[in-house]
């Protein structure tokens, strides 16, 4: 199992924080900030795990997740959803659309690391 | 004994004299002379067509058989005439305003110009009048027979028939000559009326002369006469209340419904005021006519041989005493009575027959239109002439059928009872708005059927139509259907029986069917015209503006009224409209007048149909409908109130719906805002938490990383603080707790400050600025910090959202009308129209991706600030980009 993460997030400081955390843990971290081209990026990079924000410019994270699950090649790809809204209905929607894990911001660094490791191992 | 041939000669001379009178009167009237022709005296005398040969001869016979009962025949008309103000006046007014030509026309016109009713009434009139005409023929024939030489060649049935036929033919000729000279009934038959007035005088004089002779010549004075009456069988004859009431009712009905009475009372009436004279003069005439009836009857009974016909006492008494001259005068009186009745009846019936039967049939056959076919005028005249002949022939036929054997009075009463069936429809029509066409038809049919079954058919003669068995046992042996004892009601006088049952059936059917149905618009209109004739005597049912060709109408009118009259009519109408020539504009008024004029010739229904054929519509116009609507104004009022109420309800419902939508929208916005606030708070907190955890781990961080991560934490903390400040600011502004520090400020300086605060003083921040410093030099007295906050917000928005390749911001200042307007216009794609209304709402945040990052509070704060400052902020559509206008009043402000 490789250690390749694609982080789709638009907030520069959060990108910086997650990249630092995962890189230190030995992950290869690619980032992408635009919702409209996110799916292409996933296909191009073929990461082992996708960390996906909900509020993205151009396209919502939910829409991107739906596309990922609709694609035969990507259907099994582990996806960790991150959202700053943290409302119950968002969590429900994410689960329904097939998110592997769902985390509300602000998150604990340890928790993110453990989740990513778990997703990669499982 | 006067020579029979001499009598015939005298009779002929009298007829020639009448021809002369009629001819002269006609000539004078045509020349516009002879005002006396139109006097109330002539009118009153012409009413005496009521006194027929039946009255002249028959009353004496009646008195000889039944005592004083004959008085009822005069009582009814007297009551009606005395009460003229209530019924006759209305009838005459209706007749004049609607140009009514006959009783059938009146009924037809009243019930929506229904020709069905016209036909029914015409048929009733013909059936009811025919026996009466027969009666006149019989009386003339019998009176001739009285004078016949008592030679070996006694008058046989053949001679009587020949005389009757001759008389009928002679009357037909007279009637045709003077009754169909002109067409328009409103021009009236002056010749006929005058001749009738003369005849009225003759018969009165004759009867009075015989009376005087009997009282003073035979009885020997008034005292002796009274003694003789006392001793006569007449004194002992009982008065039967039922018959008295029934007969009085019948004769009262007769004067209104008999075709000939309607003709002289209504159609030939020149002036409504004549009625006032006739109201006393005609009863007086009737009184004089009846004055000597009893003396003649008493003397006849005592002097003449038993078995002699009491109906002829008026003639036989003078003859028996060798008074040939007096007898001849009496003969002429009887002759006058008979002829005047026949003439007027024939005119009236022929008008009905031609207007309601012949013309409609003709119009039906020539669907192509009244203008296309032959000369309508000739046709109408010919129809009337043929009708007159036919009516008289019918009378003759009836005379032959009944064998001339019936007692005169009986026939007269049967006739009365038949024609009286029209009374409910007539009175109902002029007094009751609710009367309907179907009701009238039902009433007439029911009444007439019962009358025919219980009175007319049994009277034709035993065995002629109804067998004796049927009379005695009822049809198929059903006892309660016996014609003269319906429902087993025996012992009642056959006449009273028939009157009670026929009128009851008539009125019941008329009222119940009228109440059950609903009148058509045309019926409602006509009903209003008739019942309220005194309220609006002018208008009849109107025509709306039509496409009728004036020429077609003229052609048609010429054929009915004759060329001279028609052209005159059209020319006058054209002149009235200020036009030359013969073709006026076809206005509703003109059509109405024309129809009225034509109605005088061919009846209302036919005239309406003829004009309708040309105008293309014969139904109700919009104007009529409006009038119907007027009548139901209350209904409309009520319905409009309902409408207003329902509108109000609809408005309230709409408001509620809007309020609900707004609330729903607000709730959605609030959810979205909370979600947004959550996002805006959580995003910096995520960075802060993540990096502070990294810092807490502490190890393996180089100093550069340490400094960078500390700075991020600091920045994000500031971002959080700003957001909280905004929220508090908005809350404070909204609650009105803000304190303003108003002082004079220079707009130019304020804008400079704002631009500096957003980091774009002179074209910085990627935004190219276009300003006019000259215009900006305006001094305002306001809170400069707050105003500058608004400016900063707008400039920052332009920086954030202007999506042009080379972003530009134009700041335009204009002071006018006591206010200063500052416009901020960028060259981006602007704000979509559907969003312009909500951008100032707090919690609102456009779903535009470019708006990401803002909390959607800026413009809401701007709006609150501007409201506090006494100004406003609005979006300016159509400026080629996003454009906001900030307006402030120029209070205490001066140009710098």
Interface residues (C-beta under 8 A of the other chain):
Chain A: X10 X11 X13 X14 X16 X17 X18 X20 X21 X24 X35 X55 X57 X58 X84 X85 X86 X87 X104 X105 X106 X107 X108 X109 X110
Chain B: X675 X678 X679 X682 X683 X684 X685 X686 X687 X688 X689 X690 X691 X693 X694 X700 X705 X712 X715 X716 X849 X852
